[in-house]
C-alpha cells in the first residue's frame, strides 16, 4: 500500500507511521510523499532525511498552489537540518 502523509507540525505522527511501516506493523507499505501547508514544517525535514518526496502546499480560502522541488531535485531542497 502506498501512503502519502499530510501534516503541518513537528512530524510526530509521521514518525509513528515511519516506525510502524519499518516494523511491518501496518502491512506492506511504502511512504511515497509528504505534504505540508507550512513551508518550513519539521515534517518536511523528516521527509528529506528519509529521502521521501515532499512538497509545500500553499492554500488559502480562494486558491492553492503546490511549491517545491521536483522529485529529482528533492535532495537539493533548501530546508535546514
Buried (B, 14 or more C-beta within 10 A) or exposed (E): EEBEBEBBEEBEEBBEBBEEBEEEEEEEBEBEBBBBBBEEBBBBBBBBEBEBBBBBBEEEEEEEEEEBBEEEEBEEBEBEE
